[in-house]
Amino acid sequence: MAGKKIGLLGQYNDADIQLLKAKIEDRGGTAIIIDLGLFPDNIKSTITSNRIIFDDRNLFELDAFYIRKLAAIWSLPAPDFNKEDWAGYYQRFNDYMDYLRAVHSYKISLTRILCEKKLVVNSFEAWDYHHLKVLQYFLLREKGFRVPAFVAGNDYFTLKEFLESYPVVEKPVVTGPVRRVYADTLEKERERLRERPLIYQEYIEGTSIRAFVLDDRVIAACALPKKEWDVDASEKIEYMQPIELPAAIKAEIVRSAKTLGMIFSGVDLQYRDTTDEYFFLECNVAPYFRPYDTQAGADIGGKLADFLLERA
């Protein structure tokens, strides 16, 4: 494993990236951070038929890659424009969108070429599911997983009927917090349906579980505290209690990640103890793991480093 070079696609200040970099280097490998968000403003890059140069480095000379963050290639402007930013872009908004499309296309091409040539965890195709929650639910249910009932769209009457049939949470269409909703919530926000679709999912009362999959096995599983509503699930986790899951459930967890083409995944489940049932909620394509290593001693970063170095 010594001498192997692993590219880490993500931001320099990302805690998971820094932890994984340290784990790789502890094992005698070299870890190079590749921040696509710095291109084209601060980084030069070229692609030819036989090389990808990024910041004066030929990426084809690296042995494997881990993708922590691809939000930099999302083809929409940042959601936190202030009034001054908007004033500056207002007169040339279409030009700005053309610029974004060109940058977006280049970064996608770069990433997909790497997927063709090298081991990449996880592939660009698997990353699609990060932004396509509804497709995830549909495919998991199609493949026989116990997924809570759901409905997505903007038809008021269908959503109302769903609210009358189940206890419901509203899930983010792309990313964000989960919140509990009721019939009066829909009534108050009916006009919102003209702006965007919603995802309603059956609320399963019970224990929240995060299980980490790496290749063919579950490498860690933790029970999580009940979250406050309207708080992103990746924030404010106060503890993680390591748990042992039944062998049959672990096999299904691995199968769920493989169904979506993920080598490494954080699979979210809900366990309803009154019926002894595990419900599959979502497979996360780049789960953050540092808190689990710190609080639960899971050493997910070390196991991921071993995998990348061994399989590169």
Secondary structure, DSSP 8 states (H G I E B T S, - for coil): -TT-EEEEES-TT-HHHHHHHHHHHHTT-EEEEE-GGGTTTT--EEE-SS-EEETTEEGGGSSEEEES--GGG-SS--TT--HHHHHHHHTTHHHHHHHHHHHHHHHHHHHHHHHHHSEEES-HHHHHHHH-HHHHHHHHHHTT-----EEEES-HHHHHHHHHHS-EEEE-SSSS-BEEE-HHHHHHTGGGGGT--EEEEE---SEEEEEEEETTEEEEEEEE----TTB-TTS-----EE----HHHHHHHHHHHHHTT-SEEEEEEEEETTTTEEEEEEEESS---HHHHHHH---HHHHHHHHHHHH-
